[in-house]
Amino acid sequence: METAPSARSSGGRPHGSARIPRAGTEAVFPKDRIGWLLRANRVYGQGGRWFRLTSFAEAFQGGSFLKPVDASRISRWENGGSPPSLAVLRRYEELLELPRNTLVSTVEMTMRYYGINALGPSPRHAQSENGQDRDRDLDRLEALFDRLCSTTLMSGSEWDEICRLLSAHPHLVLVPRSRWDTLAERLLAETIISAGNAWRQRFEAFNRLLDHPMARRAAIAACATLARDKSCQIFVEPISVLDISEHPDAVLHVLAQLDDPTNDRVLYGALLACFRKLRQRHFSEADLVRLGNSVEQLLTEPALAEESRLLAAELTRLLDPAEPVAGQLRLMLAAHPLLHRILVDGRLASATTTGLAVQRIVDVVLASQTRELASFEDHTLPLMVDQMLFHPSFDVRLYATAMLAATPYRQELAAAIATELRRPAVLGSQALTHAFLGGLRQLGGPAERPLVEWLVSGRATPWAAESAAGVIGHLDGVSSERFWRTEITRYSAAWRRTRSDGAARVLHGLIYALGITRQHVLLASIINDGQCPATVRAAATWWLNIPEFITRSAALE
């Protein structure tokens, strides 16, 4: 555990003045958005089959929900008047024929991020831990531990089950204690290389470990170790996931990466973690002073990556909403209008510009829905789209996108975002290009792949190529072998000519895409290609060295 003061703490604000984050809209997640998610799925899912509340209520009893309900109760769930239980979400998934945990994992991880109590254990687990229920739980846990401690494949549903059972038994003792380490390390290894619903299931399961009294030290240690591993090719998630934990070890590891980061991407992940930690008041007064000094110093460093600079500016705004910006920092902001906008407005673009874009997107999405259902007025959709595209924090955009991806709007949203992405006002802005492609990361499918491939080629802007390379592996559908080989050859040649950091970043993005889509033959060919940068060949080697049972498990929902 790291306790030494920051090397950067000698500059900036005097140590006696702690910065207290303001309480404002950044901390607010309206609970009715969960109801909105349920309502949008019921109204537009299954081709409008369950549009009528009465029909849905009549069919609701059964499956995971054994009690009868009436239309008024469903209306309360969907209007935010009554929070839905785990069983309610499960029943929505069943009736709407959604993959298991599509709604559950999305709701739980979003609620947890915003500091709202996540869905608790099932009613059976809420009963006494004595008797047959406890014995049944422990037998099932033992069977699942035997699986995860071997090379047996583990599905996302099994990870959800084991971590949900552990949450119902917070004082469980494992013998030997090293089984906590095995559990945390394997779950983290699968989480960082999974995608889609398989990722959501594992990510929420790992959050449960970070919140478990007996498991959290092992989970934090697994994250810290991976974040310090310079050979690891997944840099952001191992440190940013610590935003959930208020444990002092988690705070120290995050702050240490601000002051002595493993690399630029881990620094970005540490900045992300600070947003939630500020909202949930994980930082002590001394921690806030250290954070303020670190962020202030980062903003004055010319080599700081653009996306990290934007996060640092937003953190400065949250730490000191009313304090004038001083000296050197004021001069830097004068030359960087976007940073100034973030500090003043907390947005990536002006309200006028964003309002027009959001309206165009929402109009396209709602116009595509079934005409007979037009009486459903969705006032929440514009708010979610605005947050997904224009909030300065990647994590806030991520969770807004995750909720939108779990609705029937997904395909139309992806098409509308792709249309907006072609506009010069978006492509001409590095921050907006990154944000809009981030939306496609979760929403996009085969129809958007040609656009993203075109952006990877560099025929738009260099920053679009870098962002697109990091996104393309997450899109549904496949790209041809010719595409991958053409782009790897293109950027390898560019790197040899110029030793360009940009070309190297695109190559690393392409390797990530090949790794997460498990294209091992192409990865092996890169390892043997002496024309590729050594760091790129090392990245391909890392992906191929992942044990096969981890790779195969990570793809299972």
C-alpha positions in Angstrom: 0.0 0.0 0.0 1.4 3.4 -1.0 1.5 6.1 1.6 4.3 8.4 0.4 3.2 12.0 -0.6 2.9 12.9 -4.2 6.0 14.1 -6.0 3.7 16.7 -7.6 2.2 17.8 -4.3 4.9 20.4 -3.7 3.3 22.7 -6.3 0.0 24.3 -6.8 -2.5 24.9 -3.9 -1.1 25.2 -0.4 -1.7 22.0 1.6 -3.9 23.6 4.2 -6.8 24.3 1.8 -8.9 21.2 1.0 -11.1 21.3 -2.0 -14.7 20.1 -1.4 -16.6 18.9 -4.5 -19.8 20.6 -5.1 -23.1 18.8 -4.9 -24.9 19.4 -8.2 -26.2 17.8 -11.3 -23.1 15.6 -11.6 -24.3 13.6 -8.6 -27.9 13.2 -9.8 -29.3 10.1 -11.4 -33.1 10.3 -11.6 -34.5 7.0 -10.4 -37.3 7.3 -13.0 -34.7 6.5 -15.7 -35.0 2.9 -14.6 -38.7 3.1 -15.1 -38.1 4.8 -18.5 -35.9 1.8 -19.5 -38.7 -0.6 -18.6 -41.3 1.4 -20.3 -39.4 1.9 -23.6 -38.7 -1.8 -23.7 -42.4 -2.7 -23.1 -43.8 -0.2 -25.5 -41.5 -0.7 -28.4 -40.1 -4.2 -27.7 -41.5 -7.3 -29.4 -43.0 -5.1 -32.2 -45.3 -3.4 -29.7 -46.9 -6.7 -28.5 -47.0 -5.4 -24.9 -48.0 -1.8 -25.6 -51.2 -2.2 -23.6 -50.6 -2.2 -19.9 -53.5 -4.4 -19.1 -52.3 -7.2 -21.4 -48.8 -6.9 -20.0 -50.1 -7.1 -16.4 -52.2 -10.2 -17.2 -49.2 -12.0 -18.5 -46.8 -10.8 -15.8 -47.4 -13.5 -13.2 -45.1 -16.5 -13.9 -41.5 -17.3 -14.5 -39.4 -15.2 -12.1 -42.4 -13.3 -10.7 -44.9 -15.5 -8.9 -47.4 -12.9 -7.7 -50.3 -11.3 -9.7 -50.0 -7.6 -10.5 -52.3 -5.0 -11.9 -51.7 -2.3 -14.5 -51.3 0.4 -11.8 -48.4 -1.4 -10.2 -46.6 -1.7 -13.5 -47.3 2.0 -14.1 -45.6 2.8 -10.8 -42.5 0.8 -11.8 -42.3 2.6 -15.1 -42.9 6.1 -13.8 -40.3 5.9 -11.0 -43.0 5.8 -8.3 -41.9 2.3 -7.1 -38.4 0.8 -7.6 -38.5 -2.5 -9.4 -37.0 -5.6 -7.7 -34.6 -8.1 -9.2 -37.6 -10.4 -9.9 -39.4 -7.6 -11.7 -36.4 -7.0 -14.0 -36.0 -10.7 -14.6 -39.7 -11.0 -15.6 -39.4 -8.1 -18.0 -36.5 -9.9 -19.7 -38.5 -13.1 -19.9 -41.7 -11.5 -21.4 -39.7 -9.3 -23.8 -37.4 -12.3 -24.7 -34.2 -10.4 -24.0 -31.0 -12.2 -23.2 -30.6 -12.9 -19.5 -29.2 -10.0 -17.5 -29.7 -7.5 -20.4 -31.8 -5.3 -18.1 -30.5 -6.5 -14.7 -26.8 -5.9 -15.4 -27.4 -2.5 -17.1 -29.6 -1.3 -14.2 -27.3 -2.6 -11.5 -24.1 -1.2 -12.8 -25.7 2.2 -13.6 -27.3 2.5 -10.1 -24.1 1.5 -8.5 -22.1 4.1 -10.4 -24.4 6.8 -9.2 -24.4 5.7 -5.6 -27.9 4.3 -5.5 -28.4 1.0 -3.7 -28.2 -1.7 -6.3 -30.7 -4.5 -6.5 -30.4 -6.7 -3.4 -30.4 -10.4 -3.2 -33.5 -12.4 -4.1 -36.2 -12.8 -1.4 -34.8 -16.2 -0.5 -31.4 -14.8 0.2 -32.8 -12.0 2.3 -34.1 -14.6 4.8 -32.2 -16.0 7.7 -28.8 -17.5 6.8 -29.6 -20.5 8.8 -31.2 -23.7 7.6 -31.7 -25.3 4.2 -31.3 -22.0 2.2 -27.9 -21.4 3.6 -26.8 -25.0 3.1 -28.1 -24.8 -0.5 -26.2 -21.6 -1.2 -22.9 -23.0 0.3 -23.2 -26.1 -1.8 -23.7 -24.1 -4.9 -20.9 -21.7 -4.1 -18.6 -24.7 -3.5 -19.5 -26.1 -6.9 -18.9 -22.7 -8.6 -15.5 -22.2 -6.8 -14.4 -25.7 -8.0 -15.2 -24.5 -11.6 -13.5 -21.1 -11.4 -10.4 -22.6 -9.7 -9.9 -24.9 -12.6 -9.7 -24.4 -16.4 -13.5 -25.1 -16.7 -15.3 -22.4 -18.8 -17.4 -19.8 -16.8 -20.3 -18.0 -18.3 -21.4 -14.5 -17.5 -24.6 -15.9 -15.9 -22.4 -18.1 -13.6 -20.3 -15.1 -12.6 -23.5 -13.2 -11.9 -24.7 -16.1 -9.8 -21.6 -16.6 -7.7 -21.1 -12.9 -6.9 -24.8 -12.5 -6.1 -24.6 -15.5 -3.7 -21.4 -14.0 -2.1 -23.2 -10.7 -1.6 -25.9 -12.6 0.4 -23.2 -14.0 2.6 -20.9 -11.0 3.4 -19.0 -12.8 6.2 -18.2 -16.0 4.3 -14.7 -17.4 5.2 -12.8 -19.2 2.4 -10.2 -21.8 3.1 -7.6 -21.3 1.9 -7.9 -17.5 1.8 -6.0 -17.5 -1.5 -9.2 -18.5 -3.2 -10.3 -14.9 -2.9 -7.3 -14.0 -5.0 -8.1 -16.7 -7.6 -11.6 -15.5 -7.8 -10.7 -11.9 -8.3 -7.9 -12.4 -10.7 -9.8 -14.7 -13.0 -13.0 -12.6 -13.0 -10.9 -9.5 -13.8 -8.9 -11.3 -16.5 -12.2 -12.3 -18.2 -13.9 -8.9 -17.7 -11.2 -6.8 -19.4 -11.3 -8.9 -22.6 -15.1 -9.4 -22.9 -17.6 -7.2 -24.7 -21.3 -6.5 -24.9 -23.6 -8.4 -22.5 -20.8 -10.8 -21.5 -18.9 -7.7 -20.3 -21.8 -6.1 -18.5 -22.4 -9.3 -16.5 -18.8 -9.7 -15.5 -18.3 -6.0 -14.8 -21.2 -5.9 -12.4 -20.1 -9.1 -10.8 -16.6 -7.6 -10.2 -18.3 -4.5 -8.7 -19.9 -6.9 -6.2 -16.5 -8.2 -5.2 -15.2 -4.7 -4.7 -18.1 -4.1 -2.3 -17.8 -7.4 -0.4 -16.2 -7.2 3.0 -14.1 -10.4 2.6 -13.4 -10.1 -1.1 -12.5 -6.5 -1.6 -8.9 -6.6 -0.6 -8.2 -9.3 -3.2 -10.2 -7.5 -5.8 -8.4 -4.2 -5.2 -5.0 -5.9 -5.3 -5.8 -7.6 -8.6 -6.6 -4.2 -10.1 -3.5 -2.5 -8.8 -1.3 -5.3 -10.0 -2.7 -5.3 -13.5 -2.5 -1.5 -13.6 1.2 -1.6 -12.8 1.9 -4.4 -15.3 3.5 -2.6 -18.3 3.0 -5.6 -20.5 -0.8 -5.6 -20.1 -2.7 -4.3 -23.1 -5.9 -3.2 -21.3 -4.9 -0.1 -19.5 -8.0 1.9 -18.5 -10.4 -0.5 -16.9 -8.2 -2.1 -14.2 -7.7 1.3 -12.5 -11.0 3.0 -13.4 -13.0 0.2 -11.9 -11.7 1.2 -8.5 -14.1 4.1 -8.6 -16.7 1.9 -6.8 -14.6 1.2 -3.7 -14.3 3.5 -0.8 -11.6 1.4 0.8 -8.4 3.4 1.5 -6.3 1.0 -0.6 -8.4 1.8 -3.7 -8.0 5.6 -3.0 -4.3 5.3 -2.7 -3.8 3.3 -5.8 -5.9 5.8 -7.9 -4.0 8.8 -6.5 -0.6 7.1 -7.0 -1.4 6.6 -10.7 -2.1 10.3 -11.1 1.3 11.1 -9.8 3.4 8.2 -11.2 1.3 6.6 -14.0 2.2 3.4 -15.6 1.4 5.0 -19.0 -0.9 7.6 -20.5 -3.9 5.2 -20.7 -3.6 4.2 -17.0 -3.5 7.9 -16.1 -6.7 8.4 -18.1 -8.3 5.5 -16.1 -7.2 7.1 -12.8 -8.8 10.4 -13.8 -12.0 8.6 -14.7 -12.0 7.0 -11.2 -11.8 10.3 -9.5 -15.2 11.5 -10.8 -17.2 8.9 -8.9 -14.9 9.1 -5.9 -15.6 12.8 -5.7 -19.3 12.3 -5.9 -19.3 9.5 -3.3 -16.9 11.4 -1.0 -14.3 8.7 -0.9 -11.5 11.2 -0.5 -10.3 12.6 2.8 -9.4 16.2 3.2 -5.8 15.4 2.7 -6.7 13.3 -0.4 -8.6 16.2 -1.9 -5.5 18.5 -1.5 -3.3 15.9 -3.2 -5.9 15.4 -6.0 -6.2 19.2 -6.6 -2.4 19.6 -6.8 -2.1 16.6 -9.1 -4.8 17.8 -11.5 -3.5 21.3 -11.5 0.0 20.1 -12.4 -1.4 17.8 -15.1 -3.1 20.7 -16.8 0.2 22.5 -17.2 2.0 19.6 -18.9 2.2 20.1 -22.7 2.5 16.4 -23.4 -0.7 15.5 -21.7 -3.1 13.6 -24.0 -6.1 15.6 -25.1 -8.7 13.3 -23.6 -6.9 13.3 -20.2 -6.6 17.1 -20.4 -10.4 17.4 -20.9 -11.0 15.1 -17.8 -8.5 17.1 -15.7 -10.3 20.3 -16.7 -13.7 18.9 -15.6 -12.2 17.7 -12.3 -10.9 21.2 -11.7 -14.4 22.5 -12.3 -15.9 20.0 -9.8 -13.2 20.7 -7.2 -13.4 24.5 -7.5 -16.7 25.6 -9.1 -16.5 29.2 -7.8 -12.8 29.9 -7.5 -11.1 32.0 -10.2 -8.5 30.1 -12.3 -5.0 31.3 -11.5 -2.0 32.5 -13.4 -0.4 29.9 -15.7 -3.6 27.9 -16.0 -5.6 30.9 -17.1 -3.2 31.6 -19.9 -3.4 27.9 -21.0 -7.2 28.0 -21.0 -7.2 31.1 -23.2 -5.5 29.1 -25.9 -7.9 26.2 -25.5 -11.5 27.2 -25.9 -12.9 23.7 -25.3 -11.2 23.5 -21.9 -12.7 26.9 -21.1 -16.1 25.6 -22.1 -15.8 22.6 -19.9 -14.8 24.7 -16.9 -17.6 27.1 -17.4 -20.5 25.0 -18.8 -19.5 21.4 -18.2 -20.2 20.4 -21.8 -18.2 19.4 -24.9 -20.0 21.9 -27.1 -22.4 24.9 -26.8 -26.0 24.3 -25.7 -27.2 25.6 -29.1 -25.0 23.2 -31.1 -25.8 20.2 -29.0 -29.5 21.0 -28.8 -29.8 20.9 -32.6 -27.9 17.7 -32.9 -29.9 16.0 -30.2 -33.2 17.0 -31.8 -32.1 15.7 -35.1 -31.2 12.3 -33.6 -34.3 12.0 -31.5 -36.6 12.9 -34.4 -35.0 10.2 -36.6 -35.3 7.6 -33.8 -38.9 8.3 -32.8 -40.0 8.6 -36.4 -38.9 5.0 -37.0 -41.0 3.5 -34.2 -44.4 1.9 -34.8 -46.9 4.5 -35.9 -49.7 3.1 -33.8 -47.6 3.7 -30.7 -47.1 7.4 -31.3 -49.2 8.3 -28.2 -46.2 7.4 -26.1 -44.2 10.6 -25.7 -40.6 9.9 -24.6 -39.3 13.0 -22.8 -36.4 11.2 -21.3 -34.8 10.1 -24.6 -33.4 13.6 -25.5 -31.8 13.9 -22.0 -30.1 10.5 -22.4 -28.8 11.3 -25.9 -27.4 14.6 -24.7 -25.6 12.9 -21.8 -24.3 10.1 -24.1 -22.7 12.5 -26.6 -21.8 15.8 -24.8 -20.9 15.1 -21.2 -17.2 15.7 -20.7 -16.8 12.5 -18.6 -16.3 9.3 -20.5 -17.9 7.2 -17.7 -21.0 9.4 -17.6 -21.3 8.9 -21.4 -20.6 5.2 -21.0 -23.5 4.6 -18.6 -25.9 6.7 -20.6 -25.0 4.7 -23.7 -25.4 1.4 -21.8 -29.0 2.3 -20.9 -29.8 3.3 -24.5 -28.2 0.1 -25.8 -30.6 -1.9 -23.7 -33.6 -0.3 -25.5 -35.3 -1.0 -28.8 -34.0 2.4 -29.9 -30.5 0.9 -30.3 -30.4 0.3 -34.1 -32.0 3.7 -35.0 -29.8 5.5 -32.6 -26.7 4.0 -34.2 -27.8 5.1 -37.6 -28.6 8.6 -36.5 -25.3 9.0 -34.7 -23.4 7.7 -37.8 -25.2 10.4 -39.9 -24.2 13.1 -37.4 -20.6 11.8 -37.3 -20.2 12.6 -41.0 -20.9 16.3 -40.3 -17.8 18.6 -40.5 -18.7 20.1 -37.1 -18.3 16.7 -35.5 -15.3 15.4 -37.5 -13.5 18.7 -37.0 -13.6 18.3 -33.3 -11.4 15.7 -31.7 -13.5 15.6 -28.5 -16.8 15.2 -30.4 -15.4 12.6 -32.8 -14.3 10.6 -29.8 -17.6 11.0 -28.0 -19.8 10.1 -31.0 -17.6 7.0 -31.8 -17.9 6.1 -28.1 -21.7 6.0 -28.7 -21.2 3.6 -31.6 -18.9 1.4 -29.5 -22.0 0.1 -27.7 -24.8 0.9 -30.2 -23.2 0.2 -33.6 -23.7 -2.8 -35.8 -22.9 -4.1 -39.3 -24.6 -1.0 -40.9 -22.1 1.3 -39.2 -19.0 -0.8 -39.8 -18.2 0.6 -43.3 -18.2 4.2 -41.8 -15.9 3.1 -39.0 -13.6 1.3 -41.4 -13.4 4.4 -43.5 -12.5 6.5 -40.5 -9.8 4.0 -39.5 -8.2 4.5 -42.9 -7.3 8.1 -42.0 -9.2 9.7 -44.8 -11.1 11.9 -42.4 -8.8 13.1 -39.6 -5.9 11.5 -37.7 -7.9 11.6 -34.4 -10.9 10.0 -36.0 -8.6 7.1 -37.1 -7.3 6.6 -33.6 -10.8 6.6 -32.0 -12.2 4.4 -34.7 -9.5 1.8 -34.3 -10.4 1.5 -30.6 -14.1 1.1 -31.4 -14.2 -1.2 -34.4 -13.6 -4.3 -32.3 -16.8 -3.7 -30.4 -19.2 -3.3 -33.3 -21.5 -6.2 -34.2 -20.6 -7.8 -37.5 -17.1 -8.6 -39.0 -14.6 -6.9 -41.2 -12.7 -8.7 -44.0 -9.2 -10.1 -43.6 -8.3 -7.8 -46.4 -9.4 -4.7 -44.4 -7.3 -5.7 -41.4 -4.2 -6.5 -43.4 -4.5 -3.3 -45.5 -4.8 -1.0 -42.4 -2.0 -2.8 -40.5 0.3 -2.5 -43.5 -0.7 1.2 -44.0 0.0 2.2 -40.5 3.1 0.1 -40.1 4.5 1.9 -43.2 3.5 5.3 -41.8 5.3 4.4 -38.5 8.5 3.3 -40.3 8.5 6.6 -42.3 7.8 9.0 -39.5 8.0 7.2 -36.2 4.6 8.8 -35.6 2.9 8.3 -32.2 -0.4 8.6 -34.0 0.3 5.7 -36.3 1.5 3.6 -33.4 -1.8 4.4 -31.5 -3.9 3.3 -34.5 -1.9 0.1 -34.7 -2.4 -0.6 -31.0 -6.2 0.0 -31.5 -6.2 -2.5 -34.3 -4.4 -5.1 -32.2 -7.0 -4.5 -29.5 -9.8 -5.1 -32.0 -8.2 -8.3 -33.2 -7.7 -9.5 -29.7 -11.2 -8.8 -28.4 -12.6 -10.5 -31.5 -10.3 -13.4 -31.1 -8.7 -13.3 -34.5 -5.6 -15.3 -33.5 -4.3 -16.1 -37.0 -4.0 -12.4 -37.8 -2.4 -11.7 -34.4 0.2 -14.5 -35.1 1.0 -13.0 -38.5 1.7 -9.6 -36.8 4.1 -11.2 -34.3 6.2 -12.5 -37.2 6.1 -9.2 -39.2 9.3 -7.4 -38.7 7.9 -4.3 -40.3 5.5 -3.7 -37.4 6.8 -1.7 -34.4 8.2 -3.8 -31.6 5.5 -2.5 -29.2 2.8 -3.6 -31.5 4.3 -7.1 -31.9 4.5 -7.3 -28.1 0.8 -6.3 -27.8 -0.1 -9.1 -30.2 2.0 -11.5 -28.2 0.2 -10.5 -25.0 -3.2 -11.3 -26.5 -2.0 -14.7 -27.8 -0.5 -15.6 -24.4 -3.9 -15.3 -22.7 -4.9 -18.8 -21.6 -7.5 -20.3 -24.0 -10.0 -21.1 -21.2 -10.0 -17.4 -20.2 -10.5 -16.3 -23.8 -13.3 -18.8 -24.5 -15.0 -18.0 -21.1 -14.9 -14.3 -21.7 -17.2 -14.7 -24.8 -19.9 -16.6 -22.9 -23.0 -14.8 -21.6 
